[in-house]
């Protein structure tokens, strides 16, 4: 079975980060959908703008005609106190627009899947999981490398890598952001997330408009973030705004820009061909990524 690979992005005020992400996946995927609010509203009701030059640059970049645009009303006034509901709504609508079948991947514009060729191999060799997405839905989980801050010295990066996220699914029905209720396959694929490594005004904009707006005190956390520098970053311990121990400490990677970091990411954080299965019974089984891995998974999951 051919594993059709589809990638969807939610486009908003931070559209300028998209190209770095597109460049890392474009030649490997079959379909890319850029999804944005038709009235240029965020989930919290604030207005943003996307210049026409952005759309022109995307059309110029899309030499293989893989990219589609999808706009609709995704700002829901009654959800303003809980913008995560609107984010989840938009992600489900995007999943519907991308159509049935294949692997559905949803990325933020500042998430960079470096060395995507290795993940492509994994997705194609796991194509048998696409046969019955209604009765046998699965999600693939990837690890995320969070870039916390950027200054003239380089990037301050979360260490160790303790976070993961729902990277792909054979059945795009989401219950919270990209989270699903399906059986999860934990891959060792890693994704760079520029996340907090932005200018101050962009961080304030993010805190005011994203789905996690009401999950913690953004104003207080901004002060912590703004004060980090080369002299004190090692003092920051267990500082994730919701689950402190997820972000244990910071390391400094001395790269002048994100393109340089993406280029060297495969050396710093090698992609691996292993994964685990998280079963409904909470039992995990580690398997090597071998040529016969399909048969092992089929026997383990499907034969009763």
PADOTI-835386 format. One record per residue: residue number from 1; x, z, y of N, C-alpha, C in turn. Coordinates in steps of 0.001 Angstrom, whole numbers, plus 524288, in hexadecimal, padded with zeros to 5 digits. Layout:
NUM	X	Z	Y	X	Z	Y	X	Z	Y .
...
END
This chain:
1	8034D	80000	7FB53	80000	80000	80000	80370	80000	804DF .
2	8023C	7FC93	80873	80519	7FC73	80D5C	80361	80103	810C1 .
3	80725	803F5	812BC	805F3	80869	81613	805CF	806A2	81BC0 .
4	80134	805B5	81DD0	800C2	80429	8233A	801B8	808EA	826AC .
5	80521	80864	82A7C	806B1	80CB8	82DDD	80453	80BEF	83346 .
6	80128	80FAA	834EF	7FE98	80F69	83A04	8004D	81417	83D4E .
7	8016C	81320	84243	80320	8174F	845BE	7FFB9	81750	84A9E .
8	7FDBA	81BE9	84BF6	7FA91	81C72	850A5	7FD09	82042	8547C .
9	7FCB5	81F0A	8597A	7FEAA	8226E	85DA7	7FA3A	823C0	86167 .
10	7FA20	828A2	8633B	7F6AF	82A15	86785	7F9D0	8297B	86C94 .
11	7F7FA	8262A	87015	7FACE	824FD	874E7	7F837	827CB	87977 .
12	7FB5E	82A92	87C7D	7F94A	82D5A	880FF	7FD59	82D5B	88557 .
13	7FDB5	831A0	88849	80138	83204	88CC0	806FE	83165	88B4E .
14	80865	83251	88651	80DE2	831EF	884BC	80F15	82CC8	881F8 .
15	80C61	828B7	8836E	80CF2	82386	8810E	8128D	8217B	8813B .
16	8159D	82347	88506	81AE1	82123	885C8	81E8B	82245	8813A .
17	81D35	82607	87DE8	8208A	82754	87965	81FA1	823B0	874C6 .
18	81B9A	8209F	874F9	819EC	81DA8	87064	81E05	819DF	86E4F .
19	820BF	81724	871BB	8241F	812EC	86FF4	8285A	814D3	86C33 .
20	82A90	81970	86D2E	82E85	81B81	869A2	82C4A	81C58	86428 .
21	82765	81DE2	863EE	824E0	81EB6	85EDE	8239C	81989	85C3E .
22	82192	815E1	85F40	82042	810BD	85D16	82508	80E04	85ACC .
23	82960	80E5E	85D82	82E0E	80BA3	85BC0	82FEF	80D8A	8566F .
24	82EBD	8126A	85510	83091	81497	8501C	82D25	8130C	84B77 .
25	82868	8112E	84C7C	824D2	8100F	8481C	822FB	80A6B	847EC .
26	82361	80781	84C3A	8208A	80297	84CD5	82144	7FED1	8484B .
27	8260F	7FDCE	846C5	826F0	7F9B6	842D5	82551	7FB5B	83D59 .
28	82416	8005C	83C98	822E5	8024D	83758	81D0F	802E7	8363E .
29	819BC	802A7	83A35	81434	803C9	83970	810F4	7FED9	83A0B .
30	80C0E	7FF37	83846	80894	7FAA9	83854	804F5	7FA87	83D07 .
31	80377	7FF33	83EFE	7FFBC	7FF81	8434F	80119	8042C	846B8 .
32	800BC	8035C	84BDF	80176	80790	84FAE	7FCDA	8076B	8536C .
33	7FA5F	80BEC	85447	7F5F1	80C3F	857E6	7F741	8102D	85C33 .
34	7F6B0	80E82	86102	7F775	811E4	86587	7F217	8136A	867A8 .
35	7F0FA	81870	86782	7EBB8	81A67	868AD	7EBCF	81DB2	86DA6 .
36	7E849	81C86	87150	7E82E	81F6B	8763C	7E2A4	81FC3	87854 .
37	7E1BC	8238C	87BBC	7DC96	8244E	87E11	7DB73	81FF9	881F7 .
38	7D6E9	81D8E	88179	7D599	8190E	884B5	7D525	81A6C	88A7D .
39	7D3ED	81F6A	88BA7	7D381	82126	89114	7D873	823F2	892E4 .
40	7DC77	823C7	88F9C	7E178	8263E	890C6	7E0C6	82C03	89222 .
41	7DE28	82EC3	88E85	7DD57	83464	88EE6	7E033	8371B	88A6B .
42	7E27D	83BA3	88B92	7E4C3	83ECE	8876B	7E06F	841FA	884D8 .
43	7E1BC	844C9	880B1	7DDD9	847FC	87DEB	7DBD9	84C78	88144 .
44	7DEC8	84DDE	88555	7DD0B	85208	888D8	7DA73	84FE1	88DC4 .
45	7D9A2	84AC6	88DE8	7D6BE	84867	8923D	7DA00	846AB	896D1 .
46	7DF19	8474E	89689	7E27F	84579	89ACA	7E364	83F9A	89A5D .
47	7E45F	83D33	89ECC	7E52F	8378D	89EE8	7EAF8	8363A	89E5F .
48	7EBFF	831D6	89BE3	7F14E	82FC7	89B9E	7F100	829E7	89C5E .
49	7F56A	82775	89CFB	7F573	821CA	89DA8	7F9B5	81F65	89A4C .
50	7F8C3	81AAD	89898	7FC96	817A8	895A7	7FD29	81275	8987E .
51	801C8	81140	89A6B	80269	80C5D	89D6C	801C7	8078F	899FA .
52	80025	80364	89C44	7FF6E	7FE83	8996B	80491	7FCA0	89718 .
53	808DF	7FE10	8998F	80DF4	7FC71	89788	80F00	7FEAC	89219 .
54	80CAA	80338	890EA	80D42	80582	88BB9	80ADA	801ED	887A2 .
55	80618	80039	88887	80371	7FCCD	884CE	80651	7F79A	8844D .
56	80847	7F5B1	8889F	80B3C	7F0C9	8887D	81039	7F155	88540 .
57	812E2	7F5BB	885D4	817BC	7F689	882E8	816A7	7F70D	87D0B .
58	81239	7F96F	87BB6	810CA	7F9F5	8762B	80FAB	7F492	873DA .
59	80CC7	7F168	876A8	80B7A	7EC26	874BF	81064	7E8D6	8741E .
60	81411	7E98A	8779B	81902	7E6AF	87737	81C25	7E893	87289 .
61	81C0F	7EDA3	87195	81EED	7EFF2	86D3A	81C9B	7EE5A	867F5 .
62	81780	7ED7D	867CB	814A1	7EC8B	862EC	8153C	7E6E3	8611C .
63	819D4	7E57E	85F55	81AEF	7E014	85DCA	8185A	7DE99	858A0 .
64	816BC	7E25E	8557F	8144B	7E155	8506D	80E61	7E22D	85085 .
65	80C3A	7E320	85521	8068F	7E3E8	855BC	8047D	7E848	85245 .
66	8073C	7ECAE	8523B	805AE	7F12D	84F14	80295	7F539	8522E .
67	802B7	7F4EB	8575F	800A0	7F916	85AA4	7FB2E	7F7C0	85CA8 .
68	7F796	7FB86	85C16	7F251	7FB10	85E3E	7F15F	7FFA2	861FE .
69	7EDD2	7FECB	865BD	7EC50	802E5	86969	7E6B7	80495	8683E .
70	7E5D3	809AA	8689B	7E095	80BCA	867AB	7DF6D	80FDC	86BE2 .
71	7DB7A	80EDE	86F07	7D9EB	81299	87315	7D43A	8141A	87262 .
72	7D309	81904	873AD	7CDC1	81B17	87327	7CD71	8200D	87669 .
73	7C8ED	822AE	8764F	7C85A	827A1	8791E	7CA01	82C21	87591 .
74	7CE59	82E96	876D5	7D058	832E8	873B2	7D058	83817	8769F .
75	7CF1E	837EE	87BA9	7CE64	83CCC	87E8C	7C8C1	83E82	87DCC .
76	7C80B	84321	87B9A	7C2D7	8453D	87A87	7C231	84A3A	87DB8 .
77	7BF0E	84A17	881EB	7BEA7	84E95	88577	7BD71	853C3	882CB .
78	7BA10	853B4	87EE0	7B8AE	858A3	87C4A	7BD30	85AED	8791D .
79	7C14B	857DD	87855	7C5E4	859CF	8757B	7CA3F	85B8F	8791B .
80	7C935	85BD9	87E24	7CD6F	85CD0	881DF	7D017	86211	880EA .
81	7CD38	865EB	87ED5	7CF92	86B02	87DB7	7D289	86B00	8788C .
82	7D1CE	866E5	87581	7D484	8665F	87082	7D628	860B5	86FCB .
83	7DA21	85EFB	872A3	7DBA6	85972	87283	7DD71	85791	86D2D .
84	7DEC9	85B2C	869AA	7E046	85993	86465	7DBD0	856B1	861AE .
85	7D6FB	85811	862F9	7D282	85558	860B3	7D27B	84F9B	86257 .
86	7D3CF	84E96	86738	7D3F3	8493B	8691D	7D881	8463E	866BC .
87	7DCF4	848D9	8661A	7E15B	8464E	86388	7DFED	844BB	85DFA .
88	7DD7A	8484F	85B29	7DBF4	8472D	855C0	7D80C	842B7	8558D .
89	7D45D	842AF	85934	7D08A	83E75	8598A	7D344	83938	85A58 .
90	7D6F7	8390F	85DF8	7D9AE	83423	85F0A	7DCD2	83253	85A52 .
91	7DF5A	835E9	857A6	7E276	83468	85317	7DEF9	83244	84EB6 .
92	7DA57	83473	84E17	7D6C4	8325F	84A26	7D4C9	82CF9	84BAA .
93	7D3A2	82C2F	8509F	7D1E7	82708	85261	7D648	82305	851BD .
94	7DB15	8249F	852CB	7DF86	82125	85203	7E012	81FC0	84C45 .
95	7DF70	82393	848D6	7DFB8	82288	8433D	7DBA5	81E91	84182 .
96	7D6F2	81F14	84397	7D2CA	81B5B	84251	7D435	815E0	84441 .
97	7D64A	8159D	848FA	7D7A1	8108F	84B41	7DBE5	80DD3	8481F .
98	7DF7E	810C8	845FF	7E3D1	80E80	8430A	7E205	80C4B	83DCE .
99	7DD5A	80DBB	83C22	7DB18	80B67	83779	7DC98	80E20	8326D .
100	7D98A	80D14	82E62	7DA61	80F89	82954	7DF2C	80D35	8269A .
101	7E164	81062	82329	7E5B9	80E8C	81FF6	7EB08	80F81	82263 .
102	7EEF1	80FC8	81F07	7F44D	8106C	820C2	7F595	815FD	8225B .
103	7FA7B	816B6	823FA	7FC33	81BB7	82613	7FB1D	81BE6	82BE5 .
104	7F86F	81FF1	82D9F	7F754	820CA	83325	7FB30	824B8	83552 .
105	7FE3F	82311	83926	80200	8267B	83BCE	80051	826F0	84179 .
106	7FFF6	82BC6	8436A	7FEF9	82C86	848FB	8039A	82F5B	84B60 .
107	805BE	82D12	84F7F	80A42	82F39	85229	80906	83037	857E7 .
108	80BA0	83422	85A21	80B94	834B7	85FC9	80FAE	8310C	86206 .
109	80F16	82FA7	866F5	8129D	82BC4	8693F	81840	82D9F	8697F .
110	81914	832D1	86951	81E6A	834E5	869A3	8205F	836C9	86455 .
111	81E39	8349E	86017	8200E	835C1	85AD2	822F4	830F7	858C1 .
112	827BB	831C9	8570C	82B2E	82D7E	8559E	82C9A	82DE2	84FD5 .
113	82A85	82A41	84CB8	82B80	82A42	84717	8306B	82711	8460E .
114	834D8	82977	846D0	839CE	826BC	84612	83AA8	8259C	84046 .
115	83DA7	82185	83F3B	83ECB	81FF0	839DF	839B2	81F49	836C2 .
116	835E5	81CB5	8393E	830B6	81C2E	836DF	830E2	81903	831CE .
117	834EF	81607	83119	8355A	812D2	82C63	8350E	81620	82772 .
118	83731	81AE9	827A7	836FE	81E5A	82318	8316E	82042	8220E .
119	82E9F	8217B	82629	8292C	82303	8256C	825FD	81E70	82374 .
120	8272A	819C5	82534	82460	81528	8235B	824F7	81495	81D75 .
121	829AA	81586	81B7E	82A8E	81552	815D9	82722	8193E	81313 .
122	826DB	81DF1	81523	82391	8220D	812DE	81DD3	82066	812E3 .
123	81BFD	81E67	81748	8167D	81CE9	817BB	81512	8188A	813E8 .
124	8187C	814BC	81364	81767	81065	80FDB	8176E	81223	80A2E .
125	81B01	8159D	808CA	81B55	81768	80368	816F1	81B3C	80213 .
126	8144A	81D37	80613	80FDA	820B7	8053D	80AAD	81DE7	80612 .
127	80ABB	818BF	805DD	8060C	815A6	80703	80195	816C5	8033E .
128	802D2	818A1	7FE86	7FEA6	819CD	7FACA	7FB03	81E10	7FCD7 .
129	7FCD4	82136	8008F	7F995	8254F	802D7	7F55D	82315	8066B .
130	7F59E	81E00	80774	7F1CF	81B87	80AEA	7ED0E	8196F	807FA .
131	7ED13	819CA	802DE	7E901	81739	7FFBE	7E396	81988	80086 .
132	7E336	81EA4	80148	7DE14	82128	8018F	7DE0E	82550	805D0 .
133	7DE5D	823BC	80ACC	7DED6	8278E	80F0D	7DA12	82B0A	80FCA .
134	7D58C	8294D	80DF0	7D0D4	82C7F	80E89	7D0F5	83120	80ACD .
135	7D203	83019	805DD	7D1F3	83438	801F1	7D739	836E6	80140 .
136	7DB67	83443	802D9	7E0A0	83677	8024A	7E3A0	835C4	80770 .
137	7E1EA	838B4	80B6F	7E47B	83849	81086	7E98D	83B75	810B2 .
138	7ED85	8395D	81349	7F28E	83BFD	813C7	7F48E	83B88	81955 .
139	7F7B6	83F57	81AD6	7FA90	83F19	81FC8	80056	8400C	81EBB .
140	8039B	83D60	821AC	8093D	83E12	8215B	80B04	84164	825F5 .
141	80E52	8452B	824CF	81037	848C0	828CB	815F6	84794	829EA .
142	81753	84746	82EE1	81CBD	84654	8307C	81EBF	84AF8	833A4 .
143	823D3	84B63	833F1	82649	84F7D	8370E	82723	84D8B	83C9A .
144	826B7	8511B	84059	82749	84F94	845CF	82BDB	85273	84844 .
145	82F37	84F76	84AD6	833B5	8518D	84DAB	83233	851B1	85370 .
146	83187	8565F	85589	82F72	856FC	85ACE	833D7	85731	85ED2 .
147	833A1	853A2	8628A	8373B	853AD	866F6	834C7	85717	86B34 .
148	8374E	85B74	86C61	834DF	85F72	86FB5	835FB	85EBA	8757D .
149	83AA2	85D02	876B5	83BE8	85C43	87C3C	8407B	85876	87CB4 .
150	840C3	855D9	88126	844F5	85228	88242	84727	8534D	887B0 .
151	84C58	853C2	88804	84ED0	8541B	88D20	853E7	850FA	88CF2 .
152	85733	8518C	890CB	85BFA	84E69	89117	85FB6	84F78	88C92 .
153	85EEF	853DD	889D5	8625D	8553E	88578	860A4	852CE	88050 .
154	85BB6	8511E	88002	859B6	84EC7	87B38	85453	850CB	879DB .
155	8530A	850B5	874C8	84DEA	85256	872DE	84E4E	857A3	87028 .
156	84ACE	85B2C	87197	84A4D	8602B	86EE2	84622	85F67	86AA5 .
157	847AF	8602B	865C5	84464	85EB6	86156	8431E	86380	85E07 .
158	83E38	863C8	85C48	83C83	86825	85901	83F94	86839	853ED .
159	8415A	86CDD	85275	84471	86D93	84DBD	842D9	872AF	84B04 .
160	8423B	872B7	845C6	8425B	86E33	84242	83D38	86B24	84289 .
161	83CB9	8671D	83F50	837F5	863F8	83F39	833E0	866CA	83BEF .
162	83020	86945	83E84	82C1C	86C57	83BD0	826A7	86A13	83C5E .
163	82616	865F9	83F6E	820E7	863D3	84074	81FF5	85EDA	83D5E .
164	81B1C	85E06	83BF8	81995	8590A	839AF	8145A	85761	83BED .
165	812C4	852A6	83AD4	80DC6	850BF	83CD3	80B92	84C9F	83929 .
166	8068E	84BAD	839A8	803DE	847CB	8366E	80575	84268	8385B .
167	808A5	83FDC	8353E	80B0F	83AF9	836E1	807BC	83636	83583 .
168	80592	8361A	830CC	80295	8318D	82F00	7FE63	83350	82B2F .
169	7FA76	83009	82A7A	7F645	83137	826C7	7F3F7	82C26	824B1 .
170	7F1A8	82C73	82013	7EED3	827F0	81DFD	7E910	82818	81F87 .
171	7E772	82C55	8221B	7E1FC	82CFD	823A6	7E1E0	82FB2	828FF .
172	7E17A	82CA9	82D43	7E206	82ED7	83285	7DD32	831AB	8348A .
173	7DC20	8362B	8323F	7D7ED	83992	83422	7DA77	83EC9	8357B .
174	7DAC8	83FD9	83A95	7DDD1	84441	83C86	7DA4C	848D3	83E05 .
175	7DC3B	84D95	83D0C	7D920	8523E	83E3E	7DB36	85529	84301 .
176	7E02A	85473	8443D	7E27E	856BE	848F5	7E762	8539C	84A45 .
177	7E720	850C1	84EA0	7EB61	84D28	85002	7EC5B	84986	84B61 .
178	7F129	8499A	8491A	7F251	84630	844A7	7F19C	848E3	83F63 .
179	7EFE8	84DB5	83F77	7EF54	850A8	83AA0	7EAAE	84EB5	83775 .
180	7EB5E	84E6F	8324A	7E722	84CF8	82EC5	7E635	8515E	82AD9 .
181	7E244	8509D	8279B	7E117	85465	82373	7E31E	85292	81E2D .
182	7E661	84E96	81E28	7E7DA	84C14	81942	7EC97	84EBB	816B3 .
183	7ED78	84D5F	811B6	7F233	84EF9	80F06	7F6ED	84CCA	811EC .
184	7FAFB	85002	81299	7FF79	84E7A	815C0	80448	84D63	81270 .
185	80708	84946	813D3	80C1C	8480C	81193	81027	848FB	815D3 .
186	81387	84CC9	814FD	81770	84E39	818E1	81C48	84AD6	81843 .
187	81D15	84747	81BE8	821AF	843EE	81BCF	8261D	84696	81ECA .
188	82AC1	8449A	81E20	82F37	84662	8213A	83050	842BA	825CB .
189	82C99	83F3C	826EC	82D32	83BD9	82B71	82D43	83F20	83061 .
190	830CE	83DF4	833E4	8314A	840E9	838BD	82FFC	83D6C	83D65 .
191	82D83	83FC6	84148	82BE7	83CFC	845FA	82DDF	83FF2	84ABE .
192	8306B	83D3E	84E4A	83204	83F98	8533B	82D59	83FD6	856EA .
193	82C6A	84467	8591D	82817	844FD	85CCC	82A4C	846A4	86218 .
194	829E8	84338	865E9	82C14	84478	86B12	8294E	84918	86D8B .
195	82462	849A6	86C75	82155	84E60	86D84	8225C	850C4	872DE .
196	82584	854F2	87313	8267D	857D6	877E4	82B30	855D2	87AF0 .
197	82E02	85215	878EA	832B1	85021	87B88	83133	84C17	87FA3 .
198	82E8E	84DFD	883B7	82C8A	84AAB	887E6	82DBE	84D29	88D27 .
199	82C82	84A4A	89151	82D19	84C71	89691	82908	850C0	89777 .
200	82A09	85414	89B48	8268F	85882	89C40	820FB	856D1	89D6C .
201	8205C	852CC	8A09B	81B0A	85134	8A1FB	81828	84F09	89D39 .
202	81B10	84CAF	8998D	818A3	84AB6	894C6	816ED	84F2A	89139 .
203	81A0B	8535D	89106	8189C	857E7	88DDC	813AF	85A70	89007 .
204	8135D	85AF1	89523	80EA3	85D24	89784	809E6	859B8	89656 .
205	80AA4	8549D	8969D	8066D	850F8	89567	804B4	85184	88FBC .
206	8087A	85209	88C44	80756	852B6	886BF	80439	857B6	885C8 .
207	805F1	85BFF	88810	8035C	86106	8874A	7FDBF	860FE	8894C .
208	7FCB0	85DC8	88D34	7F772	85D90	88F7C	7F3B9	859F1	88C9A .
209	7F5CA	856A9	88923	7F27E	85281	8870D	7F266	851F4	8811F .
210	7F5E1	85463	87E51	7F61C	85367	878B7	7F219	8569C	875B5 .
211	7F1B9	8558C	870A4	7EDD5	8582B	86D6F	7EEBB	85DFA	86CC3 .
212	7F39A	85FCF	86DA5	7F4EB	86554	86CF0	7F486	86873	87204 .
213	7F1EF	86645	875E7	7F1DD	8689F	87B1D	7F03F	86E5A	87B0F .
214	7EC7F	86FB9	877CA	7EA71	8750D	877CB	7EC76	87864	8734D .
215	7F095	87688	870AE	7F2B0	87976	86C42	7F677	87DC4	86DF1 .
216	7F885	87D77	872BF	7FC1A	88171	874BE	7FC60	880F6	87AA7 .
217	7FEF8	884B4	87D2D	7FF78	884C5	882E0	803A5	880DC	8848C .
218	80203	87C46	8861D	8059F	87820	8876F	80903	87959	88C28 .
219	806CE	87BF8	89018	809C8	87D2C	894D3	80E58	880D4	8939B .
220	80D4D	884CC	89077	81172	8887A	88F13	8158D	885DD	88BAB .
221	813C9	88287	88819	8178C	88009	884A6	81AE6	87C12	88799 .
222	818A4	879AE	88B86	81BA6	87604	88EBA	82054	878BB	89142 .
223	81F91	87D8D	892F5	823D5	8807A	89568	82852	88147	89191 .
224	82702	88292	88CB2	82B0A	88344	888B0	82E0C	87E39	887E7 .
225	82B29	879F5	8874D	82D98	874D4	8867A	83115	8734E	88B11 .
226	82F28	87405	88FCD	831F3	8724D	89478	8371A	87535	89538 .
227	83776	879F9	89348	83C19	87D2E	89415	8407F	87C22	89030 .
228	83F79	878F4	88C33	84373	877F4	8883C	847C6	87475	88A6D .
229	84CA1	875FB	88973	85115	872D3	88B21	855A1	8739C	8875A .
230	85A00	87119	8887D	85E7C	87128	884F3	860D1	876A2	88456 .
231	85FCE	87A1A	8880C	86207	87F59	887DA	85EC4	88343	884D1 .
232	859AC	88226	88428	85653	88612	881AE	8532C	8841F	87D02 .
233	853A7	87F16	87B93	85044	87D04	87779	850F4	87FC4	87246 .
234	85597	881F0	8713D	8568A	884A3	86C4A	853A9	889E9	86BFA .
235	851C8	88BCA	8706D	84F04	890D0	87088	84948	89052	86F06 .
236	8475B	88B93	86EE8	841D2	88ABF	86DB6	84103	88AF5	867D1 .
237	83E19	88ECD	865F8	83D41	88FA2	8605F	83769	89039	85F4D .
238	8358D	88D7E	85B3F	83013	88DE0	8598F	82C63	88D42	85E3A .
239	82BE3	88878	86023	8295D	88793	8652C	8250A	88377	8650E .
240	82326	881ED	86073	81EAB	87E5F	8604E	81A08	8810D	862FB .
241	8171C	87E43	86646	812F7	880C8	86959	80E68	882E9	86626 .
242	80DA7	880FC	86162	8094A	882C6	85E20	80B3B	885BA	8594F .
243	80F27	8838E	856A7	8117A	88609	85215	8174F	886B4	85316 .
244	818E5	88AF3	85585	81E3B	88B91	85785	8229B	88A20	853BC .
245	82247	88BB6	84EC5	826A5	88AF4	84B2C	8275D	88549	84978 .
246	823A1	881E9	84AA5	82432	87C64	84945	828C2	879FC	84C43 .
247	82986	87BB8	85119	82DFC	879FE	8543D	831D7	87E85	8548C .
248	835D3	87E62	85132	83955	882E1	850DE	83D5A	882E9	85545 .
249	84028	87EA5	855F8	843EA	87E66	85A39	844D5	878C1	85BD6 .
250	848A0	877F5	85F46	849CB	872C3	8614C	84F75	87146	86037 .
251	85044	86C3D	85F58	8558E	86A18	85F30	855E0	865D5	86355 .
252	85A8A	864FF	86556	85B51	86114	86966	85DD9	85C3C	8670F .
253	85B39	857CA	8678F	85D57	852C5	865DD	85ECC	84FB2	86ABE .
254	863C0	84E65	86B32	865C3	84C25	8700C	86533	84638	8702D .
255	86063	84482	870EC	85F38	83EF2	87198	85CCE	83E25	876F3 .
256	85E50	839ED	8797A	85CBE	83929	87EE0	8571D	8375B	87F7E .
257	854F9	834CC	87B71	84F99	832F3	87BC3	84D3F	832B6	8764B .
258	84816	83203	87626	84562	8323C	8711A	846A2	82D8E	86DAE .
259	847E4	8291D	86FFB	84951	82491	86CD9	84E42	825A9	869AC .
260	851F7	82843	86C1D	856C7	8299C	8695A	855B8	82D70	864F6 .
261	85236	83114	865EF	850D5	834EC	861ED	84E09	83254	85D5C .
262	84A67	82ED9	85E7E	847A3	82C09	85A51	84B7E	828E3	85710 .
263	84F28	82655	859B2	852FF	82310	85701	8564C	82636	8532A .
264	85767	82B18	8547A	85ACB	82E59	85139	857C9	83241	84DDA .
265	8529F	8321B	84E1C	84F72	83605	84B5C	85046	835F0	84576 .
266	8510A	8314A	84337	851A3	830EC	83D89	856A8	83383	83BAC .
267	85A79	8341B	83F27	85F52	836E0	83DD5	85EA7	83CBD	83E90 .
268	85BCA	83E3A	842A5	85AEC	843BC	843CD	85706	84638	84013 .
269	852D4	84348	83EEB	84E94	84540	83B9B	84D3A	8410C	83792 .
270	85057	8407E	8337A	84F85	83C38	82FB3	84A1A	83C5B	82D2E .
271	847C7	837B6	82CB3	842ED	83737	829CA	84439	8377E	823F0 .
272	840C8	839EF	820EF	841C7	83AA6	81B5F	83D54	83863	81820 .
273	83E88	83739	81337	83AAA	834EB	80FB4	83861	83905	80C09 .
274	836B6	83D64	80E1C	83440	84166	80AD4	82F45	8433D	80D71 .
275	82BF9	845C4	80A69	82722	847EB	80C7B	824F1	84BE1	808AB .
276	820FE	84EBE	80A72	81E59	8528F	80726	81894	85141	8071A .
277	815E1	8531E	80333	8103D	85278	802ED	80DB3	857C6	803DC .
278	80A2B	8580A	8079C	80738	85CD3	8086F	801DD	85C06	805FE .
279	800F0	85EA9	801B1	7FC23	85DE6	7FECE	7F7EA	8619C	800AF .
280	7F317	8608E	7FF10	7EEC4	863E8	80089	7EF80	86979	7FE95 .
281	7F262	86A20	7FA48	7F368	86F47	7F812	7F81B	871E4	7FA9F .
282	7FA1B	86F79	7FED8	7FE77	87187	801D1	8039D	87175	7FECB .
283	803B8	86E83	7FA90	80881	86E1D	7F78B	80BA7	86979	7F983 .
284	810A3	86A3A	7FA68	813F3	865F9	7FC39	817A3	86434	7F7E9 .
285	8188B	85F3E	7F7D2	81C06	85D05	7F3E8	81FC1	85949	7F6A7 .
286	824BA	85A61	7F681	8288C	85701	7F909	82A30	852A3	7F55B .
287	82A5E	84DEB	7F77B	82BC5	8495D	7F45C	82FCF	84617	7F743 .
288	8337B	843C0	7F48B	83718	84018	7F716	83454	83AF2	7F81C .
289	8361D	83834	7FC14	833C7	8331F	7FD4C	8367D	82EF8	7F9FB .
290	8347F	82E27	7F542	836D2	82A8D	7F190	83360	825C9	7F0DD .
291	8356C	821ED	7EE11	83274	81D1F	7ED51	82D62	81E0B	7EA5B .
292	82D42	82200	7E6FB	82896	822F4	7E3D6	82539	82759	7E609 .
293	825F4	82892	7EB04	82325	82CF6	7ED3E	81D3C	82C22	7ED1E .
294	81B7B	82728	7ED85	815DB	8261D	7ED65	81364	82816	7E853 .
295	815F9	82717	7E3FE	813DD	828B0	7DEFA	813A5	82EA1	7DE89 .
296	81787	83147	7E09D	8179A	836F7	7E060	81322	8394D	7E395 .
297	81256	83722	7E842	80E2E	83933	7EB95	808E0	83814	7E929 .
298	80834	83354	7E735	80333	831EA	7E4D2	801E3	83592	7E058 .
299	805A9	83689	7DD01	804C1	839EE	7D881	80379	83F6C	7DA40 .
300	80646	84141	7DE4C	8059F	846A4	7E000	80070	84776	7E2E0 .
301	7FEF4	843A0	7E600	7FA56	84450	7E93E	7F540	84257	7E6C0 .
302	7F5A3	83E22	7E3E6	7F0E3	83B5D	7E26C	7EF2D	83C48	7DCD1 .
303	7F2AF	83D7E	7D949	7F12B	83E40	7D3E3	7EF53	843D6	7D30F .
304	7EAAE	84469	7D141	7E851	84994	7D075	7E7F4	84AD5	7CAB0 .
END
